[in-house]
Amino acid sequence: MRRTVNVLKLESGNSRRRANSNRGRALVAGGAGFLGSHLCERLLLDGYDVVVLDNFHTGKRYNLNAILRNPRFTCIEHDIVDVLPSDLQVDEIYNLACPASPPHYQADPIHTFKTSVLGSLNLLELARRNNAKIFQASTSEVYGDPLVHPQPEAYFGNVNPHGPRSCYDEGKRSAETLFFDYSRMYGLDIRVARIFNTYGRRMQPDDGRVVSNFIVQALHGDDLTVYGSGQQTRSFCYADDLIEGFIRLMNAPSAPQHPVNLGNPAEFTILELATQVIEYTNSRSKIVHRPLPVDDPKQRKPDISFAREKLGWEPKISLSQGLAHTTAYFDALLYSSRPVKEAAM
């Protein structure tokens, strides 16, 4: 069952490319999500017709408000686990269709795993039928609780296959397997990105990720919840930087024969992040500690040597700049009157 959200209809047959499109038609699965909506805007700016598939389980329709009336944009409510519409004609496919925060992907772990595996199979078959280039949004979670630091693409990881996070971690690992097998068997042009912690506008207040958790708690004047000692590290990439990485990877003249790390190699402890959030929200919140969740990684930092050398990509936006803009977004979203520091991007 599918439903068109805006007034546009899918075109089929010889109408694969519209007259006012310079770059062809791109399909974004999960296009109403935090990253998906930013990607859709970028693709429209770059001259593509854009088709979104989203089941709206975690994606939000309001993320698409700025582009909903664009004549080159179509949105279809559909779950990629189900059989895809038969009339889809596309030139490029971006698969971002999977819950990415622990509370969301653990809420229905079986469906999360199906999204990564069955959803990837459906999109890969669509790419075969259309001879389309296809991008997979994988994750740094494939490295698990890493024993190698920083993590290069050649590292196979240290993943628990039957823990509470496994539906996501192992689902994404399985999706990578499918993508590279389709490349080897059918010559499909695939691009696989391993995404490290990303933040920015359009994150959900309740998505359970550390940046949004801290900002929302601080804006409400609540204590900031740090799990464990707070000495565990993460690397935070602002959404605009990450989308640029997606585009450069997809437009590279030849497909890398391995996944590509995309993330910010600047490493911070969780306590350092909490302190910066309190500063940018001008909050009186305190930091409290809770037990560390099962399989929570102790270190996370990408080795982005390949992306630097082959794609000419590296993040440009510092954590202080990104936090200022993300805090302003949440302050407006939550109707807070607290003054928020701004930083030039």
MARMI-62194 format. One line per field, with one value per residue (C-alpha): x, y, z. Coordinates in nm, 4 decimals. Layout:
MARMI-62194
u	X_...
v	Y_...
w	Z_...
//
This chain:
MARMI-62194
u	0.0000_0.1472_0.0262_0.1548_0.2039_0.2128_0.0251_0.2862_0.2563_0.5303_0.6055_0.6941_0.8074_0.9984_0.9461_1.2425_1.3995_1.1893_1.2524_1.3601_1.6033_1.9732_2.1007_1.8300_1.6106_1.7402_1.5504_1.6092_1.4800_1.4307_1.4196_1.1989_1.4572_1.7171_1.9868_1.7554_1.5760_1.9050_2.0173_1.6945_1.7457_2.1028_2.0038_1.7334_1.9866_2.2197_1.9552_1.8026_1.4428_1.3988_1.1664_1.1370_1.0249_0.9546_0.7252_0.7319_0.7988_1.0838_1.1007_0.8807_0.6721_0.7586_1.1248_1.0165_0.8101_1.0692_1.0667_0.7203_0.5909_0.9004_0.7857_1.0845_1.0007_0.7767_0.7154_0.5638_0.4687_0.6130_0.8138_1.1122_1.0650_0.7568_0.7599_0.8536_0.6197_0.6589_0.6646_0.9737_1.2264_1.5440_1.9046_2.0518_1.9424_2.0376_1.9428_1.9059_1.5978_1.6689_1.6175_1.9574_1.9152_1.9158_1.5641_1.4174_1.5970_1.5502_1.1759_1.1135_1.4435_1.3042_1.1715_1.5014_1.6876_1.4371_1.4836_1.8579_1.8352_1.5029_1.4937_1.8439_1.7544_1.4511_1.6542_1.9405_1.6961_1.5511_1.9048_1.9579_1.6374_1.7246_2.1021_2.1209_2.4047_2.3207_2.4461_2.4240_2.4283_2.6152_2.7420_3.0413_2.8418_2.9772_3.3008_3.1193_3.3280_3.6511_3.9853_4.1618_4.1747_4.1092_3.9014_4.0163_3.7900_4.0004_3.9162_3.6545_3.5202_3.4303_3.0528_2.8200_2.5915_2.3122_2.2961_2.0310_2.2138_2.2698_1.9569_2.1195_2.4883_2.4501_2.1754_2.4084_2.6942_2.4629_2.3564_2.7200_2.7616_2.4636_2.5871_2.9322_2.7920_2.5613_2.8625_3.0642_2.7806_2.6019_2.8557_2.6302_2.7822_2.7655_2.8897_2.8967_2.9574_3.0217_2.8714_3.0122_2.8164_2.6331_2.4229_2.2481_1.9126_1.6144_1.7311_1.4321_1.4143_1.3410_1.5741_1.8046_2.1320_2.3800_2.3893_2.0118_1.9706_2.2150_2.0742_1.7127_1.7979_1.9955_1.7230_1.4696_1.7038_1.7254_2.0393_2.2505_2.2638_2.6124_2.6364_2.9390_3.2362_3.1924_3.5475_3.4242_3.4913_3.2954_3.3632_3.0842_3.0234_2.7812_2.5107_2.6104_2.9634_2.8329_2.5972_2.8913_3.0705_2.7733_2.7726_3.1463_3.1389_2.8440_3.0036_3.3507_3.4521_3.5075_3.3484_3.5759_3.6119_3.5390_3.3222_3.4356_3.4471_3.2678_3.2912_3.4824_3.8162_3.8150_3.7641_3.5844_3.4899_3.1224_3.1997_3.3614_3.0509_2.8247_3.0302_3.0111_2.6351_2.5847_2.7928_2.6009_2.2615_2.3575_2.2050_2.2374_2.2014_2.4301_2.5878_2.4684_2.6021_2.4092_2.5258_2.6760_2.4368_2.5194_2.7765_2.8196_3.1514_3.4328_3.6048_3.4874_3.7009_3.7176_4.0292_3.9264_4.2527_4.0759_3.8068_4.0720_4.2957_4.0437_3.7379_3.9064_3.6670_3.7034_3.4729_3.4895_3.2491_3.3878_3.1955_3.1566_3.0059_2.7797_2.6570_2.5654_2.3465_2.1981_2.1160_1.9445_1.7361_1.6226_1.5626_1.3225_1.1638_1.0986_0.9833_1.2462_1.3115_1.6621_1.9270_2.1380_2.4913_2.5374_2.8480_2.9287_2.9430
v	0.0000_0.3362_0.6911_0.9989_1.2762_1.5671_1.6284_1.4809_1.1383_0.8978_0.8869_0.5652_0.4354_0.6833_0.9698_0.8598_1.2044_1.5179_1.8052_2.0438_1.8003_1.8195_1.5326_1.2633_1.1159_1.0231_0.8043_0.8660_0.5882_0.7367_1.0850_1.2317_1.1583_1.3811_1.3196_1.2156_1.5506_1.7410_1.5111_1.5727_1.9479_1.9134_1.6876_1.9307_2.2148_2.0011_1.9621_1.6198_1.5162_1.3598_1.0780_0.9939_0.6622_0.6757_0.4862_0.7815_0.5566_0.7848_1.0352_1.3441_1.5024_1.8498_1.7836_1.8070_2.1266_2.3406_2.1234_1.9681_2.2034_2.1816_2.0551_1.8190_1.6506_1.3511_1.1791_0.8322_0.6729_0.3228_0.0752_-0.0622_-0.3984_-0.4390_-0.4893_-0.1625_0.0187_-0.1373_0.1962_0.3395_0.4631_0.6089_0.6838_0.6927_0.5431_0.6500_0.4056_0.5915_0.3973_0.2639_0.3967_0.5144_0.5920_0.3134_0.3790_0.3768_0.0759_-0.1257_-0.0528_-0.3126_-0.4955_-0.7491_-0.4780_-0.2913_-0.5998_-0.6541_-0.2925_-0.3441_-0.6816_-0.7112_-0.3378_-0.3465_-0.6446_-0.4617_-0.1500_-0.3492_-0.5259_-0.1880_-0.0697_-0.3794_-0.3198_0.0455_0.0026_0.2669_0.3664_0.2889_0.4280_0.2531_0.4514_0.2123_0.3016_0.3119_0.0658_-0.2087_-0.1654_-0.2444_-0.1732_-0.1381_-0.2848_-0.0720_0.3064_0.5080_0.2779_0.2276_0.0715_-0.2463_-0.3171_-0.5952_-0.4802_-0.6254_-0.6723_-0.8633_-1.0628_-1.1228_-0.8141_-0.5412_-0.3346_-0.6275_-0.5688_-0.2483_-0.3415_-0.6806_-0.5568_-0.2919_-0.5426_-0.7766_-0.4921_-0.4212_-0.7885_-0.7718_-0.4559_-0.5933_-0.9301_-0.7492_-0.5570_-0.8749_-1.0812_-0.8223_-0.5435_-0.2996_0.0424_0.0630_0.3222_0.2344_0.4993_0.4191_0.7132_0.8219_1.0246_1.3042_1.5881_1.9051_2.0569_1.8181_1.5748_1.4703_1.5793_1.2202_1.0321_0.9211_1.0348_1.2011_1.5457_1.5859_1.4365_1.6848_1.9885_1.9087_1.8371_2.1611_2.3721_2.2284_2.2914_1.9194_1.7377_1.6057_1.2266_1.0867_0.7099_0.5549_0.7721_1.0022_0.9310_0.7286_0.9184_1.0052_1.2070_1.4435_1.5444_1.8233_1.7189_1.9640_1.8210_1.4663_1.5392_1.6841_1.3550_1.1597_1.3640_1.3333_0.9579_0.9123_1.1330_0.9785_0.8614_0.5040_0.3082_0.2318_-0.1429_-0.1092_0.0982_0.4557_0.6174_0.9533_1.1369_1.3975_1.2714_1.5333_1.3224_1.4358_1.2684_1.2637_1.4857_1.7419_1.7398_1.7865_2.0834_2.2516_2.2002_2.3605_2.6562_2.7080_2.6818_2.9090_2.6385_2.5770_2.2044_1.9678_1.6465_1.3189_0.9705_0.6533_0.2955_0.2376_0.0596_-0.2884_-0.2901_0.0874_0.1583_0.3039_0.4753_0.5942_0.7894_0.7493_0.7153_0.9269_0.8969_0.7466_1.0168_1.2884_1.1451_1.0085_1.2297_1.5517_1.5514_1.6335_1.8102_2.1889_2.2721_2.2601_2.1136_2.4596_2.6000_2.3006_2.2968_2.6646_2.6112_2.2837_2.4450_2.7346_2.4814_2.2998_2.6255_2.7344_2.3890_2.3791_2.7470_2.8327_3.1997_3.1342_3.3331_3.1092_3.1825_3.1882_3.1061_3.1927_2.8871
w	0.0000_-0.0953_-0.0839_-0.2649_-0.0132_-0.2560_-0.5798_-0.8113_-0.9718_-1.0637_-1.4301_-1.6077_-1.9442_-2.1584_-1.9143_-1.7053_-1.7228_-1.7033_-1.9404_-1.6632_-1.5010_-1.5793_-1.3680_-1.3863_-1.1161_-0.7717_-0.5273_-0.1556_0.0696_0.4146_0.2640_0.5387_0.8057_0.9663_0.7045_0.4212_0.4112_0.3925_0.1113_-0.0827_-0.0663_-0.1887_-0.4786_-0.5898_-0.5806_-0.7905_-1.0607_-0.9891_-0.9833_-0.6406_-0.5342_-0.1641_-0.0215_0.3521_0.5901_0.8336_1.1327_1.2374_0.9497_0.9746_0.7014_0.8267_0.7419_0.3777_0.4058_0.2293_-0.0833_-0.0863_-0.3566_-0.5731_-0.9168_-0.9301_-0.5992_-0.5307_-0.1970_-0.1614_0.1684_0.1449_0.3522_0.1596_0.3345_0.1114_-0.2654_-0.4322_-0.6743_-1.0175_-1.2035_-1.0334_-1.2874_-1.1381_-1.2244_-0.8737_-0.5418_-0.1889_0.0861_0.4159_0.5260_0.8731_1.2260_1.3484_1.7174_1.9796_2.1210_1.7706_1.6261_1.9459_1.9592_1.6864_1.6368_1.3910_1.1621_1.1946_1.0740_0.7925_0.6824_0.6481_0.4751_0.2891_0.2212_0.0767_-0.1405_-0.2810_-0.3588_-0.5101_-0.7406_-0.8373_-0.9169_-1.1340_-1.3290_-1.3878_-1.4256_-1.1534_-0.9260_-0.5620_-0.2306_0.1052_0.4294_0.6553_1.0003_1.2320_1.4448_1.2174_1.4166_1.7427_2.0530_1.8554_1.9550_1.6904_1.7234_1.5135_1.2951_0.9319_0.6712_0.6729_1.0382_1.0664_1.4007_1.7402_1.7309_1.9633_1.7264_1.9792_2.2034_2.2177_1.9543_1.7182_1.5098_1.3854_1.3946_1.2276_0.9975_0.8579_0.8294_0.6363_0.4083_0.3254_0.2327_-0.0013_-0.1699_-0.2443_-0.3580_-0.6022_-0.7272_-0.7805_-0.9302_-1.1427_-1.1925_-1.0048_-0.9336_-0.5523_-0.3061_0.0680_0.3353_0.7004_0.8881_1.2237_1.4806_1.3009_1.4401_1.3281_1.2401_1.2175_1.4785_1.6880_2.0525_2.1602_1.9274_2.2088_2.0525_2.2802_2.1155_2.1022_2.4504_2.6020_2.4211_2.5060_2.8697_2.8959_2.7344_2.9778_3.2704_3.3454_3.4518_3.1625_3.1748_3.1162_3.0946_3.2595_3.3509_3.0524_2.9402_2.6422_2.3199_2.0078_1.6926_1.5894_1.2271_1.1372_0.8899_0.6148_0.6085_0.5910_0.2993_0.1075_0.1710_0.0350_-0.2844_-0.3383_-0.2832_-0.5180_-0.7870_-0.7674_-1.1183_-1.0007_-0.7200_-0.4212_-0.3707_0.0001_0.2359_0.2988_0.6434_0.6606_0.9902_1.1844_1.3215_1.6001_1.9131_2.2297_2.5544_2.6428_2.9411_2.7099_2.4931_2.7962_2.9131_2.5713_2.5509_2.8929_2.7737_2.4475_2.6138_2.9043_3.1216_3.4942_3.4383_3.6231_3.4970_3.6485_3.5815_3.5019_3.4293_3.0857_2.8424_2.7111_2.4261_2.4325_2.2507_2.4600_2.1654_1.8275_1.5814_1.2028_0.9961_0.6960_0.5017_0.1988_0.1871_0.2138_-0.0555_-0.3051_-0.2547_-0.1427_0.1527_0.5167_0.7640_0.7769_1.0613_1.4155_1.7069_1.8621_1.5405_1.4877_1.8467_1.8301_1.5244_1.6499_1.9834_1.8050_1.6102_1.9235_2.1087_1.8343_1.8150_2.1891_2.2028_2.4570_2.5264_2.6560_2.4632_2.2401_2.1235_1.7479_1.5479_1.1883_0.9618
//
